[in-house]
Amino acid sequence: MPVLRPFRAWRYADAPALADLLVPPYDIISPAAQAASYARHPANLIQIELGLEQPADDDQNNRYTRAAVALNDWRQRRVLQRDPWPTFYIYQQTFRLPGSAERLQRTGFFGSLRLAPWGQGILPHEKTFPGAKADRLALLQATAMQTGAIFTLFRDPSGAVLNALRPLTSAMPIAAFVADDGIEHRLWPLHDPALITYVAETLAGRTLYVADGHHRYETALNYQQQRGDGGGEQPWDYVLTFAAPIEDPGVRVLAAHRCLHDVPGLWSEDVLAALQSGFEIQRYAAADALAAALRQAMPGAGYFGLLLPGTTGGWLLRPQPHLTLPADLPAELADLDVIRLQEWVLRPVLRHITDDLADKRFVAYEPNLDQVIEAVQQGQIQAAFLLNPTGLHQLCAVADAGLVMPQKATYFYPKLISGIVMHDVASLSNRTKHRICNRSKTVQ
């Protein structure tokens, strides 16, 4: 049963400068964006979230130790300040999907989620990888601060939770800014003890599905195991979490299109030849027309788009009836376009190069179709395979079955901004427990 508690967040004191201080999650920050963030503000969160590596780094001086030094310095100089009372934090993002003029809003809240093994009220849907977890664990060990939240979804068909929270968003937010990508971010505290208890108890009876942050969640579990039993509940028994209802119209999933690069000896004619026996291939003169045709296909139908350099437009790939999937593949996975893309497209194209169909040396992921088209036209990509987004119902079906999808099977948009609230997992020696109401206590 999920246990969500209010907590005392660390936040930047200079709220008007948040656009210059905060960054997206570490795993979508490019080297160019990393460098730009360093130059943007001397207290930019990039120093914590994804610090630069230096040639002379060693066990005593590295990006993790530098993150800890910066964090302590900012707290001492009150660049970061801790809120005096535990609260949930309502967080709203207003945005447009890439290529769309429609304005959307996604509303949820930040809380502190008690850690539990997968399957005990919280379900994953994607595979994790050791390298990313080792990196995040080293950072957490050095800083004892969670700067980025895991993103979870819960079922709320009646809209009860959002209906309870939404009136609070008419007040003045404690943080509000517009990021460079045009996404508006707003934050409100939820202090009402009765409402805190209502939200916490409502979610205690629901399953939480992890949308983003699988590596951060498993990192928190690993950190908890390392810290051990401190006698009663400890801050490291909890993880910073954002929760939103699946039914919110602002919960959107994009497809992470597969882009092949640096594949030795791969030519456009090789790609088409590898796919001709399995697909009916239809040429489109314009990439936009191809994308529109692809959107008409049902999720799980196995329709894909193909873009190749040196040509305009692209090809729609319709699977031939004789194509099959492994007999032992669970039905929940067989229903996914990402699985069909792996088995029917990437495997025959890459069969002479690698068995790892997510090999970062050769496969990149990009949700923005315009950027994919531009990269293909500039010859930066040898082949781009377009697919439709995974449906939320498919995510839940896979997670409910205890299964996981391939890497980048989903791309939730927009990403949560890192650092708008931060969760301290240090020792209880400098903390005070606060009673929120008769049925709800914080651990901090």
Number of C-alpha atoms within 10 A of each C-alpha: 15 20 17 27 27 28 28 24 27 22 22 25 14 13 14 12 15 22 18 19 22 22 25 18 20 16 10 10 16 10 11 8 14 18 14 12 21 18 12 13 15 12 21 20 26 28 21 26 26 21 20 17 11 10 6 7 11 10 8 9 11 16 23 27 21 20 23 20 15 17 20 15 14 15 15 11 9 14 16 20 16 18 14 10 18 24 24 25 24 24 25 21 22 17 22 19 17 13 9 8 9 9 11 15 16 19 23 23 21 28 28 26 21 20 22 16 11 13 15 12 18 22 25 26 26 22 14 17 10 9 10 13 19 14 14 22 22 16 24 24 17 16 23 20 21 25 24 25 27 21 24 23 25 18 18 17 11 9 13 12 20 18 10 12 18 13 9 14 16 8 9 11 15 11 21 21 17 15 15 9 8 11 18 17 23 20 22 22 22 18 15 13 17 14 15 22 20 16 19 21 17 14 21 15 12 16 20 26 24 24 25 23 20 21 22 22 25 18 23 24 21 15 20 20 12 11 14 12 12 13 6 7 14 19 22 27 23 25 27 29 23 26 25 26 22 21 15 18 11 22 20 18 20 21 24 25 26 25 22 24 18 12 16 10 7 16 13 14 9 11 19 16 12 18 18 13 13 19 22 14 20 13 14 18 12 13 20 15 14 22 22 10 15 21 16 10 15 11 19 20 14 24 24 28 25 25 25 23 21 12 12 14 20 25 24 23 23 18 22 14 8 8 13 13 11 8 8 7 11 12 12 18 21 17 19 24 23 30 20 23 18 17 17 20 22 23 18 15 21 20 12 9 14 14 11 13 18 17 11 11 11 20 20 17 20 18 22 15 19 14 11 23 21 13 17 22 18 11 14 15 23 22 24 26 23 27 26 26 23 21 17 17 10 17 24 24 17 23 21 18 14 13 17 19 19 17 16 19 24 24 20 19 18 19 14 21 17 20 26 26 24 22 26 24 23 17 14 16 6 7 13 11 13 16 15 20 13 9 13 19 17 21 24 24
